[in-house]
Amino acid sequence: MTLALYSDANSWLDGTKIRFENEDDAEPERSEAETIVKAALIDLYPDHVNLWTTTTPLVAPAETVPDLVRTIVSLLMAAYRYQRRYSEEVMSPSTFAQGLEDRAMRFLDALRSGTASLVDPDTGDDLVSELTFGEGDFWPNDKTVVEVDSNLIGVNSGDPLRFFNMDEVF
């Protein structure tokens, strides 16, 4: 399953100068862009990313892939195509292509930092990131007992008071 269609990427390009002709034409840029996006989101939304990548290719991305993910992938596809096409004509990187890539990366950064969220296209609800940290993830803390079972050896729910707390100075 693709995370974005060639027509999504064409919306960022001037069709009179540069464009993707079809899905096969877009495959190199799409593959590169999807790898980056999947790597950035797999620890935040593992079940969703796996669903996006294993769904039958006959399903359109709009039905299963959040709009923001489609936007990010299509921005990267367009940036890579533009840069590849004009890299032989100018010595420095294209500011237009770099701007598209920077915009996509800012979206990814916003998702990773929690300032943006993904919306499930099926339900319209925000997808909840699975990368969360709580007070129990940082030791020591001021709790008198362990409240949640931990996967740390020797730390179990109901363990006794700690021998020191965060107010003590060594």
MDTraj code that builds the backbone (N, CA, C; nanometers):
import mdtraj as md
import numpy as np

residues = "MET THR LEU ALA LEU TYR SER ASP ALA ASN SER TRP LEU ASP GLY THR LYS ILE ARG PHE GLU ASN GLU ASP ASP ALA GLU PRO GLU ARG SER GLU ALA GLU THR ILE VAL LYS ALA ALA LEU ILE ASP LEU TYR PRO ASP HIS VAL ASN LEU TRP THR THR THR THR PRO LEU VAL ALA PRO ALA GLU THR VAL PRO ASP LEU VAL ARG THR ILE VAL SER LEU LEU MET ALA ALA TYR ARG TYR GLN ARG ARG TYR SER GLU GLU VAL MET SER PRO SER THR PHE ALA GLN GLY LEU GLU ASP ARG ALA MET ARG PHE LEU ASP ALA LEU ARG SER GLY THR ALA SER LEU VAL ASP PRO ASP THR GLY ASP ASP LEU VAL SER GLU LEU THR PHE GLY GLU GLY ASP PHE TRP PRO ASN ASP LYS THR VAL VAL GLU VAL ASP SER ASN LEU ILE GLY VAL ASN SER GLY ASP PRO LEU ARG PHE PHE ASN MET ASP GLU VAL PHE".split()
xyz = np.array([
    [0.0840, -0.1183, 0.0000],
    [0.0000, 0.0000, 0.0000],
    [0.0876, 0.1234, 0.0000],
    [0.0498, 0.2180, -0.0769],
    [0.1237, 0.3438, -0.0820],
    [0.0628, 0.4421, 0.0177],
    [0.1457, 0.5265, 0.0722],
    [0.0978, 0.6269, 0.1674],
    [0.0499, 0.7532, 0.0981],
    [0.0855, 0.7704, -0.0277],
    [0.0393, 0.8854, -0.1065],
    [0.0404, 0.8476, -0.2538],
    [-0.0457, 0.9099, -0.3280],
    [-0.0543, 0.8854, -0.4719],
    [0.0287, 0.9880, -0.5481],
    [0.0574, 0.9571, -0.6729],
    [0.1347, 1.0517, -0.7538],
    [0.0581, 1.1833, -0.7705],
    [-0.0742, 1.1757, -0.7737],
    [-0.1545, 1.2975, -0.7880],
    [-0.1426, 1.3864, -0.6635],
    [-0.1223, 1.3250, -0.5455],
    [-0.1002, 1.4041, -0.4234],
    [0.0290, 1.4848, -0.4364],
    [0.1332, 1.4212, -0.4856],
    [0.2621, 1.4894, -0.5009],
    [0.2557, 1.5943, -0.6114],
    [0.1797, 1.5667, -0.7171],
    [0.1677, 1.6640, -0.8262],
    [0.1041, 1.7948, -0.7797],
    [0.0255, 1.7889, -0.6737],
    [-0.0377, 1.9119, -0.6250],
    [0.0648, 2.0117, -0.5721],
    [0.1858, 1.9676, -0.5411],
    [0.2912, 2.0562, -0.4927],
    [0.3824, 2.1041, -0.6047],
    [0.3638, 2.0512, -0.7253],
    [0.4506, 2.0853, -0.8380],
    [0.3748, 2.1646, -0.9435],
    [0.4481, 2.2419, -1.0206],
    [0.3910, 2.3140, -1.1338],
    [0.3801, 2.2159, -1.2495],
    [0.2611, 2.1757, -1.2838],
    [0.2388, 2.0725, -1.3837],
    [0.2875, 2.1060, -1.5228],
    [0.3142, 2.2313, -1.5508],
    [0.3629, 2.2661, -1.6846],
    [0.5128, 2.2439, -1.6974],
    [0.5838, 2.2360, -1.5853],
    [0.7291, 2.2214, -1.5898],
    [0.7751, 2.0837, -1.5432],
    [0.7149, 2.0348, -1.4372],
    [0.7588, 1.9091, -1.3783],
    [0.6401, 1.8416, -1.3117],
    [0.6312, 1.7094, -1.3264],
    [0.5206, 1.6359, -1.2664],
    [0.5493, 1.4868, -1.2715],
    [0.4697, 1.4127, -1.1977],
    [0.4725, 1.2672, -1.2054],
    [0.3690, 1.2251, -1.3092],
    [0.4063, 1.1338, -1.3955],
    [0.3156, 1.0906, -1.5019],
    [0.2171, 0.9835, -1.4555],
    [0.2634, 0.8940, -1.3683],
    [0.1786, 0.7857, -1.3181],
    [0.2420, 0.7269, -1.1924],
    [0.1784, 0.6235, -1.1365],
    [0.2286, 0.5635, -1.0121],
    [0.3674, 0.5021, -1.0306],
    [0.3909, 0.4393, -1.1440],
    [0.5224, 0.3793, -1.1689],
    [0.6313, 0.4851, -1.1775],
    [0.5998, 0.5970, -1.2389],
    [0.6944, 0.7077, -1.2505],
    [0.7288, 0.7642, -1.1128],
    [0.6336, 0.7600, -1.0211],
    [0.6527, 0.8178, -0.8881],
    [0.7191, 0.7218, -0.7888],
    [0.7327, 0.5952, -0.8267],
    [0.7790, 0.4933, -0.7317],
    [0.9140, 0.5229, -0.6657],
    [1.0191, 0.5657, -0.7364],
    [1.1468, 0.5915, -0.6671],
    [1.1349, 0.6975, -0.5568],
    [1.0695, 0.8076, -0.5867],
    [1.0543, 0.9137, -0.4876],
    [0.9610, 0.8702, -0.3746],
    [0.8535, 0.7979, -0.4090],
    [0.7593, 0.7516, -0.3068],
    [0.8277, 0.6548, -0.2101],
    [0.9051, 0.5642, -0.2641],
    [0.9748, 0.4667, -0.1807],
    [1.0685, 0.5352, -0.0825],
    [1.1416, 0.6330, -0.1299],
    [1.2339, 0.7073, -0.0445],
    [1.1583, 0.7862, 0.0636],
    [1.0512, 0.8521, 0.0243],
    [0.9730, 0.9322, 0.1182],
    [0.9027, 0.8441, 0.2215],
    [0.8443, 0.7333, 0.1775],
    [0.7724, 0.6455, 0.2696],
    [0.8656, 0.5849, 0.3733],
    [0.9861, 0.5524, 0.3339],
    [1.0832, 0.4976, 0.4286],
    [1.1106, 0.5961, 0.5415],
    [1.1276, 0.7215, 0.5072],
    [1.1549, 0.8246, 0.6078],
    [1.0346, 0.8430, 0.6998],
    [0.9157, 0.8512, 0.6433],
    [0.7954, 0.8750, 0.7228],
    [0.7654, 0.7564, 0.8134],
    [0.7749, 0.6362, 0.7616],
    [0.7501, 0.5172, 0.8439],
    [0.8489, 0.5088, 0.9592],
    [0.9755, 0.5365, 0.9316],
    [1.0773, 0.5318, 1.0362],
    [1.0498, 0.6349, 1.1452],
    [1.0003, 0.7513, 1.1063],
    [0.9731, 0.8571, 1.2045],
    [0.8494, 0.8288, 1.2882],
    [0.7546, 0.7519, 1.2338],
    [0.6265, 0.7323, 1.3027],
    [0.6068, 0.5938, 1.3625],
    [0.6946, 0.4991, 1.3356],
    [0.6705, 0.3612, 1.3786],
    [0.6665, 0.3467, 1.5298],
    [0.7465, 0.4215, 1.6035],
    [0.7416, 0.4079, 1.7491],
    [0.6273, 0.4880, 1.8105],
    [0.5739, 0.5857, 1.7385],
    [0.4599, 0.6625, 1.7879],
    [0.3279, 0.5915, 1.7634],
    [0.3123, 0.5350, 1.6455],
    [0.1868, 0.4717, 1.6036],
    [0.2150, 0.3350, 1.5409],
    [0.2742, 0.2405, 1.6146],
    [0.3177, 0.1145, 1.5526],
    [0.2049, 0.0349, 1.4869],
    [0.0916, 0.0233, 1.5539],
    [-0.0184, -0.0544, 1.4964],
    [-0.0733, 0.0112, 1.3708],
    [-0.0786, 0.1424, 1.3706],
    [-0.1329, 0.2139, 1.2553],
    [-0.0372, 0.2087, 1.1363],
    [0.0912, 0.2310, 1.1616],
    [0.1888, 0.2269, 1.0522],
    [0.1904, 0.0877, 0.9910],
    [0.1850, -0.0154, 1.0742],
    [0.1818, -0.1516, 1.0214],
    [0.0556, -0.1759, 0.9406],
    [-0.0567, -0.1193, 0.9823],
    [-0.1815, -0.1333, 0.9080],
    [-0.1710, -0.0618, 0.7729],
    [-0.1120, 0.0573, 0.7720],
    [-0.0981, 0.1321, 0.6473],
    [-0.0125, 0.0561, 0.5480],
    [0.0871, -0.0166, 0.5973],
    [0.1815, -0.0824, 0.5067],
    [0.1370, -0.2221, 0.4660],
    [0.0414, -0.2813, 0.5351],
    [0.0003, -0.4174, 0.5005],
    [-0.1362, -0.4237, 0.4347],
    [-0.2073, -0.3121, 0.4291],
    [-0.3383, -0.3108, 0.3651],
    [-0.3224, -0.3377, 0.2162],
    [-0.4191, -0.4038, 0.1601],
    [-0.4137, -0.4364, 0.0184],
    [-0.3898, -0.3122, -0.0669],
    [-0.3079, -0.3212, -0.1709],
    [-0.2775, -0.2040, -0.2546],
    [-0.3993, -0.1476, -0.3271],
    [-0.5074, -0.2232, -0.3334],
    [-0.6253, -0.1750, -0.4046],
    [-0.7010, -0.0678, -0.3260],
    [-0.6708, -0.0568, -0.1969],
    [-0.7373, 0.0439, -0.1142],
    [-0.6667, 0.1776, -0.1340],
    [-0.7441, 0.2802, -0.1610],
    [-0.6850, 0.4131, -0.1800],
    [-0.6314, 0.4660, -0.0474],
    [-0.5181, 0.5375, -0.0482],
    [-0.4618, 0.5902, 0.0761],
    [-0.5605, 0.6767, 0.1549],
    [-0.6487, 0.7475, 0.0858],
    [-0.7422, 0.8363, 0.1543],
    [-0.8336, 0.7605, 0.2495],
    [-0.8538, 0.6329, 0.2254],
    [-0.9442, 0.5548, 0.3082],
    [-0.8796, 0.5055, 0.4364],
    [-0.7480, 0.4918, 0.4392],
    [-0.6816, 0.4346, 0.5558],
    [-0.5686, 0.5191, 0.6129],
    [-0.5090, 0.6056, 0.5333],
    [-0.3927, 0.6839, 0.5763],
    [-0.4372, 0.8246, 0.6146],
    [-0.3977, 0.8719, 0.7345],
    [-0.4345, 1.0089, 0.7742],
    [-0.3851, 1.1134, 0.6743],
    [-0.4628, 1.2195, 0.6619],
    [-0.4301, 1.3257, 0.5658],
    [-0.2912, 1.3843, 0.5876],
    [-0.2527, 1.4043, 0.7132],
    [-0.1223, 1.4643, 0.7403],
    [-0.0094, 1.3730, 0.6929],
    [-0.0250, 1.2426, 0.7058],
    [0.0769, 1.1494, 0.6570],
    [0.0846, 1.1571, 0.5046],
    [-0.0306, 1.1617, 0.4381],
    [-0.0321, 1.1756, 0.2926],
    [0.0363, 1.3057, 0.2505],
    [0.0107, 1.4128, 0.3242],
    [0.0723, 1.5413, 0.2934],
    [0.2237, 1.5349, 0.3074],
    [0.2706, 1.4759, 0.4164],
    [0.4149, 1.4668, 0.4400],
    [0.4825, 1.3862, 0.3289],
    [0.4261, 1.2698, 0.2973],
    [0.4855, 1.1854, 0.1930],
    [0.4826, 1.2573, 0.0581],
    [0.3714, 1.3211, 0.0250],
    [0.3633, 1.3884, -0.1045],
    [0.4585, 1.5084, -0.1121],
    [0.4779, 1.5810, -0.0019],
    [0.5758, 1.6903, -0.0002],
    [0.7163, 1.6375, -0.0268],
    [0.7506, 1.5275, 0.0388],
    [0.8836, 1.4706, 0.0185],
    [0.9001, 1.4181, -0.1240],
    [0.7974, 1.3536, -0.1766],
    [0.8033, 1.3050, -0.3151],
    [0.8289, 1.4208, -0.4111],
    [0.7546, 1.5289, -0.3938],
    [0.7698, 1.6449, -0.4815],
    [0.9082, 1.7074, -0.4661],
    [0.9557, 1.7168, -0.3428],
    [1.0883, 1.7744, -0.3190],
    [1.1966, 1.6907, -0.3860],
    [1.1872, 1.5597, -0.3739],
    [1.2886, 1.4728, -0.4328],
    [1.2842, 1.4785, -0.5858],
    [1.1653, 1.4832, -0.6426],
    [1.1550, 1.4898, -0.7891],
    [1.2119, 1.6224, -0.8396],
    [1.1754, 1.7319, -0.7732],
    [1.2211, 1.8640, -0.8166],
    [1.3731, 1.8731, -0.8062],
    [1.4265, 1.8274, -0.6943],
    [1.5713, 1.8342, -0.6737],
    [1.6440, 1.7479, -0.7761],
    [1.5922, 1.6303, -0.8018],
    [1.6557, 1.5404, -0.8986],
    [1.6519, 1.6005, -1.0394],
    [1.5403, 1.6590, -1.0741],
    [1.5231, 1.7127, -1.2095],
    [1.6146, 1.8327, -1.2337],
    [1.6296, 1.9199, -1.1362],
    [1.7043, 2.0432, -1.1575],
    [1.8440, 2.0416, -1.0972],
    [1.8885, 1.9293, -1.0443],
    [2.0207, 1.9249, -0.9813],
    [2.1344, 1.9420, -1.0815],
    [2.1110, 1.9083, -1.2066],
    [2.2162, 1.9225, -1.3072],
    [2.2271, 2.0645, -1.3607],
    [2.1230, 2.1449, -1.3408],
    [2.1224, 2.2798, -1.3964],
    [2.1817, 2.3841, -1.3031],
    [2.1779, 2.3593, -1.1748],
    [2.2303, 2.4553, -1.0778],
    [2.3259, 2.3843, -0.9830],
    [2.4246, 2.4572, -0.9353],
    [2.5248, 2.3982, -0.8474],
    [2.4743, 2.3823, -0.7038],
    [2.3930, 2.4731, -0.6574],
    [2.3449, 2.4667, -0.5194],
    [2.2087, 2.3981, -0.5158],
    [2.1712, 2.3475, -0.4005],
    [2.0398, 2.2837, -0.3895],
    [1.9272, 2.3826, -0.4186],
    [1.8195, 2.3320, -0.4726],
    [1.7040, 2.4150, -0.5057],
    [1.6361, 2.4641, -0.3781],
    [1.6120, 2.5933, -0.3714],
    [1.5442, 2.6468, -0.2526],
    [1.3984, 2.6014, -0.2486],
    [1.3374, 2.5817, -0.3643],
    [1.1991, 2.5339, -0.3676],
    [1.1909, 2.3912, -0.3139],
    [1.2776, 2.3035, -0.3626],
    [1.2792, 2.1648, -0.3167],
    [1.3140, 2.1583, -0.1679],
    [1.4107, 2.2384, -0.1273],
    [1.4502, 2.2395, 0.0143],
    [1.3358, 2.2894, 0.1018],
    [1.2608, 2.3863, 0.0522],
    [1.1459, 2.4369, 0.1265],
    [1.0376, 2.3312, 0.1443],
    [1.0114, 2.2531, 0.0397],
    [0.9133, 2.1441, 0.0508],
    [0.9595, 2.0394, 0.1522],
    [1.0870, 2.0038, 0.1437],
    [1.1399, 1.9033, 0.2372],
    [1.1388, 1.9555, 0.3804],
    [1.1769, 2.0807, 0.3995],
    [1.1752, 2.1396, 0.5337],
    [1.0346, 2.1409, 0.5924],
    [0.9373, 2.1731, 0.5084],
    [0.7975, 2.1756, 0.5542],
    [0.7535, 2.0358, 0.6000],
    [0.7865, 1.9347, 0.5222],
    [0.7522, 1.7974, 0.5589],
    [0.8197, 1.7578, 0.6895],
    [0.9455, 1.7942, 0.7046],
    [1.0188, 1.7592, 0.8265],
    [0.9632, 1.8330, 0.9489],
    [0.9159, 1.9555, 0.9296],
    [0.8533, 2.0281, 1.0410],
    [0.7252, 1.9577, 1.0845],
    [0.6480, 1.9052, 0.9883],
    [0.5288, 1.8274, 1.0225],
    [0.5672, 1.7032, 1.1030],
    [0.6715, 1.6327, 1.0602],
    [0.7164, 1.5137, 1.1332],
    [0.7638, 1.5508, 1.2733],
    [0.8375, 1.6603, 1.2841],
    [0.8833, 1.7065, 1.4160],
    [0.7653, 1.7395, 1.5062],
    [0.6621, 1.8016, 1.4503],
    [0.5438, 1.8359, 1.5296],
    [0.4723, 1.7097, 1.5789],
    [0.4659, 1.6084, 1.4952],
    [0.4055, 1.4818, 1.5384],
    [0.4895, 1.4171, 1.6476],
    [0.6199, 1.4179, 1.6307],
    [0.7086, 1.3537, 1.7289],
    [0.7095, 1.4291, 1.8614],
    [0.6953, 1.5610, 1.8566],
    [0.6974, 1.6390, 1.9812],
    [0.5612, 1.6453, 2.0488],
    [0.4577, 1.6031, 1.9782],
    [0.3233, 1.6037, 2.0370],
    [0.2454, 1.7315, 2.0119],
    [0.3005, 1.8254, 1.9363],
    [0.2281, 1.9495, 1.9084],
    [0.1284, 1.9339, 1.7950],
    [0.1358, 1.8232, 1.7228],
    [0.0377, 1.7907, 1.6189],
    [-0.0053, 1.6464, 1.6402],
    [-0.1217, 1.6124, 1.5890],
    [-0.1690, 1.4752, 1.6023],
    [-0.2298, 1.4293, 1.4706],
    [-0.2409, 1.2989, 1.4572],
    [-0.3011, 1.2402, 1.3382],
    [-0.4483, 1.2114, 1.3637],
    [-0.5284, 1.2231, 1.2594],
    [-0.6717, 1.1950, 1.2687],
    [-0.7005, 1.0673, 1.1910],
    [-0.7692, 0.9745, 1.2556],
    [-0.8072, 0.8489, 1.1908],
    [-0.9092, 0.8777, 1.0822],
    [-0.8823, 0.8422, 0.9564],
    [-0.9772, 0.8721, 0.8489],
    [-1.1092, 0.7969, 0.8616],
    [-1.1075, 0.6832, 0.9301],
    [-1.2299, 0.6044, 0.9468],
    [-1.3249, 0.6650, 1.0483],
    [-1.2700, 0.7086, 1.1632],
    [-1.3552, 0.7548, 1.2731],
    [-1.3556, 0.9057, 1.2908],
    [-1.2523, 0.9742, 1.2444],
    [-1.2401, 1.1176, 1.2665],
    [-1.1807, 1.1511, 1.4021],
    [-1.1433, 1.0490, 1.4799],
    [-1.0834, 1.0701, 1.6119],
    [-0.9325, 1.0865, 1.5996],
    [-0.8733, 1.1582, 1.6969],
    [-0.7285, 1.1693, 1.7012],
    [-0.6686, 1.0332, 1.7340],
    [-0.5600, 0.9981, 1.6646],
    [-0.4872, 0.8765, 1.6981],
    [-0.4010, 0.9065, 1.8202],
    [-0.3972, 0.8157, 1.9129],
    [-0.3211, 0.8354, 2.0356],
    [-0.1828, 0.7750, 2.0172],
    [-0.0822, 0.8557, 2.0431],
    [0.0552, 0.8090, 2.0323],
    [0.0811, 0.7062, 2.1414],
    [0.1546, 0.6030, 2.1067],
    [0.1884, 0.5002, 2.2040],
    [0.3209, 0.5290, 2.2719],
    [0.3827, 0.6384, 2.2374],
    [0.5089, 0.6770, 2.2992],
    [0.4787, 0.7803, 2.4062],
    [0.4478, 0.7325, 2.5247],
    [0.4144, 0.8214, 2.6349],
    [0.5050, 0.7904, 2.7532],
    [0.5322, 0.8905, 2.8297],
    [0.6121, 0.8736, 2.9492],
    [0.5317, 0.9220, 3.0681],
    [0.5410, 0.8505, 3.1758],
    [0.4745, 0.8890, 3.2988],
    [0.5751, 0.8969, 3.4107],
    [0.5270, 0.9328, 3.5275],
    [0.6150, 0.9470, 3.6425],
    [0.6860, 0.8157, 3.6745],
    [0.6194, 0.7046, 3.6501],
    [0.6778, 0.5750, 3.6786],
    [0.7915, 0.5362, 3.5868],
    [0.8105, 0.6086, 3.4777],
    [0.9193, 0.5780, 3.3860],
    [1.0519, 0.6363, 3.4325],
    [1.0488, 0.7214, 3.5320],
    [1.1693, 0.7878, 3.5806],
    [1.1887, 0.7553, 3.7279],
    [1.3037, 0.6970, 3.7584],
    [1.3309, 0.6579, 3.8962],
    [1.4533, 0.7321, 3.9455],
    [1.4642, 0.7715, 4.0701],
    [1.3575, 0.7586, 4.1702],
    [1.2559, 0.8709, 4.1545],
    [1.1420, 0.8494, 4.2121],
    [1.0426, 0.9557, 4.2210],
    [0.9884, 0.9566, 4.3635],
    [0.8950, 1.0431, 4.3937],
    [0.8493, 1.0597, 4.5313],
    [0.7342, 0.9675, 4.5707],
    [0.7032, 0.8688, 4.4912],
    [0.5960, 0.7758, 4.5270],
    [0.6391, 0.6916, 4.6466],
    [0.5439, 0.6578, 4.7315],
    [0.5759, 0.5736, 4.8472],
    [0.5762, 0.4260, 4.8103],
    [0.4984, 0.3886, 4.7079],
    [0.4991, 0.2507, 4.6597],
    [0.4898, 0.2527, 4.5081],
    [0.5319, 0.1437, 4.4485],
    [0.5195, 0.1295, 4.3036],
    [0.3725, 0.1045, 4.2735],
    [0.3130, 0.1849, 4.1848],
    [0.1702, 0.1735, 4.1578],
    [0.1383, 0.0861, 4.0374],
    [0.2312, 0.0699, 3.9462],
    [0.2052, -0.0040, 3.8239],
    [0.3133, -0.1098, 3.8087],
    [0.2747, -0.2303, 3.7655],
    [0.3755, -0.3330, 3.7404],
    [0.4738, -0.2826, 3.6374],
    [0.5980, -0.3148, 3.6594],
    [0.7031, -0.2680, 3.5712],
    [0.7721, -0.3878, 3.5092],
    [0.8333, -0.3693, 3.3973],
    [0.9094, -0.4772, 3.3367],
    [1.0538, -0.4778, 3.3866],
    [1.0845, -0.3952, 3.4857],
    [1.2162, -0.3952, 3.5463],
    [1.2245, -0.5075, 3.6491],
    [1.3325, -0.5795, 3.6486],
    [1.3493, -0.6905, 3.7421],
    [1.3526, -0.6369, 3.8843],
    [1.2713, -0.6953, 3.9712],
    [1.2689, -0.6581, 4.1119],
    [1.1812, -0.5389, 4.1443],
    [1.1147, -0.4796, 4.0487],
    [1.0256, -0.3674, 4.0755],
    [0.8844, -0.4127, 4.0407],
    [0.8039, -0.4298, 4.1439],
    [0.6682, -0.4801, 4.1253],
    [0.5678, -0.3885, 4.1923],
    [0.4438, -0.4006, 4.1531],
    [0.3365, -0.3228, 4.2130],
    [0.3314, -0.3487, 4.3624],
    [0.3254, -0.2428, 4.4403],
    [0.3170, -0.2543, 4.5851],
    [0.4502, -0.2611, 4.6563],
    [0.5620, -0.2454, 4.5865],
    [0.6931, -0.2459, 4.6521],
    [0.6982, -0.1347, 4.7566],
    [0.7768, -0.1529, 4.8624],
    [0.7761, -0.0591, 4.9753],
    [0.8389, 0.0759, 4.9440],
    [0.8269, 0.1643, 5.0426],
    [0.8804, 0.2997, 5.0368],
    [1.0276, 0.2991, 4.9983],
    [1.0687, 0.3938, 4.9185],
    [1.2088, 0.4069, 4.8791],
    [1.2912, 0.4555, 4.9988],
    [1.4188, 0.4284, 4.9953],
    [1.5061, 0.4691, 5.1044],
    [1.5490, 0.6143, 5.0935],
    [1.5221, 0.6780, 4.9838],
    [1.5503, 0.8198, 4.9658],
    [1.4437, 0.8774, 4.8751],
    [1.4337, 1.0098, 4.8734],
    [1.3373, 1.0725, 4.7843],
    [1.4049, 1.1857, 4.7102],
    [1.3287, 1.2533, 4.6271],
    [1.3840, 1.3547, 4.5393],
    [1.4322, 1.4781, 4.6143],
    [1.3887, 1.4968, 4.7399],
    [1.4293, 1.6144, 4.8175],
    [1.5665, 1.5980, 4.8826],
    [1.6158, 1.4760, 4.8932],
    [1.7427, 1.4537, 4.9585],
    [1.8583, 1.4948, 4.8676],
    [1.9597, 1.5537, 4.9277],
    [2.0779, 1.5950, 4.8557],
    [2.1942, 1.5099, 4.9052],
    [2.2692, 1.4580, 4.8137],
    [2.3831, 1.3718, 4.8520],
    [2.5110, 1.4492, 4.8536],
])
top = md.Topology()
chain = top.add_chain()
for i, resn in enumerate(residues, 1):
    res = top.add_residue(resn, chain, resSeq=i)
    for name in ("N", "CA", "C"):
        top.add_atom(name, md.element.get_by_symbol(name[0]), res)
traj = md.Trajectory(xyz[None], top)
